[in-house]
Amino acid sequence: MTAERRRRFRIPTNVLFSFQSEADRNEVARGCMLNLSASGAAFESEAPLKKGQKLFLELQVPVRFEAHVVRAQADGKRANYGVRFEKMGILRRWLLSHYVKRALMGEIVEYRR
């Protein structure tokens, strides 16, 4: 997605997180968040995902986020994905905005490759 189409500011980050697919909630996959905003994110994962697939992401925020894959780009063993957060009420949006602010202030532990 181009910067012109983005409505929210994205911050670069390297935060590990876990997620599950709606199709298989028994399997937990891991990813590394590359950037994050209050409405979406970009991440790397070895899990195979398809555009339009529904996910449930768990960050270091005490709430789960529903998201849809809007971009999928394979590059060898790992792939790059973009997701758009869905069904975000006021509380979830506030929690995510607070998380983004904490990351900007350097309070979030990052994964170093």
C-alpha positions as CSV (number, residue, x, y, z in Angstrom):
1,M,0.0,0.0,0.0
2,T,1.4,3.4,-0.9
3,A,1.9,6.1,1.7
4,E,-0.7,8.3,-0.1
5,R,-3.4,5.7,0.7
6,R,-2.5,5.2,4.3
7,R,-4.7,7.2,6.7
8,R,-2.7,6.5,9.9
9,F,0.9,7.1,10.7
10,R,3.0,3.9,10.9
11,I,5.9,3.3,13.2
12,P,8.7,1.0,12.4
13,T,9.1,-1.8,15.0
14,N,10.5,-5.3,15.4
15,V,8.1,-6.8,17.9
16,L,7.4,-10.5,18.1
17,F,3.8,-11.6,18.3
18,S,1.6,-14.6,17.9
19,F,-1.5,-15.2,15.7
20,Q,-4.1,-17.7,14.7
21,S,-6.0,-18.2,11.5
22,E,-9.8,-18.3,11.7
23,A,-9.6,-21.5,9.7
24,D,-7.4,-23.2,12.3
25,R,-7.5,-21.7,15.7
26,N,-5.7,-24.7,17.2
27,E,-2.4,-23.7,15.5
28,V,-0.5,-20.7,16.8
29,A,2.0,-19.1,14.5
30,R,4.6,-16.4,15.2
31,G,5.5,-13.3,13.4
32,C,7.8,-10.2,13.6
33,M,5.9,-6.9,13.3
34,L,7.8,-4.6,10.9
35,N,5.6,-1.6,11.3
36,L,2.4,-0.7,13.2
37,S,-0.4,1.9,13.2
38,A,-3.7,2.2,14.9
39,S,-5.5,0.6,11.9
40,G,-3.0,-2.0,10.5
41,A,0.4,-3.5,10.4
42,A,3.1,-5.1,8.3
43,F,4.9,-8.3,9.5
44,E,7.1,-11.2,8.5
45,S,6.2,-14.8,9.2
46,E,7.0,-18.3,7.9
47,A,3.3,-19.2,8.1
48,P,1.7,-19.4,4.7
49,L,-1.2,-16.8,4.5
50,K,-3.4,-15.7,1.7
51,K,-4.9,-12.2,0.9
52,G,-8.3,-11.9,2.5
53,Q,-7.6,-14.5,5.2
54,K,-8.9,-13.6,8.7
55,L,-6.4,-13.7,11.6
56,F,-6.4,-13.1,15.3
57,L,-3.3,-11.3,16.5
58,E,-2.0,-11.1,20.0
59,L,0.4,-8.3,20.8
60,Q,1.7,-7.1,24.2
61,V,-1.6,-5.5,24.6
62,P,-4.3,-7.2,26.8
63,V,-6.7,-7.7,23.9
64,R,-7.0,-9.7,20.7
65,F,-7.3,-8.0,17.3
66,E,-9.2,-9.3,14.3
67,A,-7.5,-8.5,11.0
68,H,-7.6,-9.4,7.3
69,V,-4.6,-10.0,5.2
70,V,-4.5,-7.2,2.5
71,R,-1.0,-7.9,1.1
72,A,1.0,-11.1,0.8
73,Q,4.5,-11.1,-0.8
74,A,6.6,-14.3,-0.7
75,D,10.4,-14.0,-0.6
76,G,12.0,-17.5,-0.1
77,K,11.2,-19.2,3.2
78,R,9.7,-16.0,4.8
79,A,6.9,-13.9,3.5
80,N,5.8,-10.3,4.1
81,Y,2.2,-9.5,4.9
82,G,0.1,-6.4,5.5
83,V,-3.0,-6.6,7.6
84,R,-6.0,-4.3,8.2
85,F,-7.5,-4.4,11.7
86,E,-11.3,-5.0,11.8
87,K,-14.1,-4.4,14.3
88,M,-12.1,-2.1,16.5
89,G,-14.3,-0.4,19.1
90,I,-13.2,2.6,21.0
91,L,-11.4,0.6,23.8
92,R,-9.4,-1.5,21.3
93,R,-8.4,1.5,19.2
94,W,-7.3,3.4,22.4
95,L,-5.3,0.4,23.6
96,L,-3.6,0.0,20.2
97,S,-2.9,3.8,20.0
98,H,-1.4,3.6,23.5
99,Y,0.7,0.7,22.4
100,V,2.0,2.6,19.4
101,K,2.8,5.6,21.6
102,R,4.7,3.4,24.0
103,A,6.7,1.9,21.1
104,L,7.5,5.4,19.8
105,M,8.9,6.3,23.3
106,G,11.0,3.1,23.4
107,E,9.1,1.3,26.1
108,I,8.3,-1.8,24.0
109,V,10.9,-4.6,23.9
110,E,11.9,-5.3,20.3
111,Y,13.2,-8.4,18.6
112,R,16.6,-8.1,17.1
113,R,17.4,-10.3,14.1
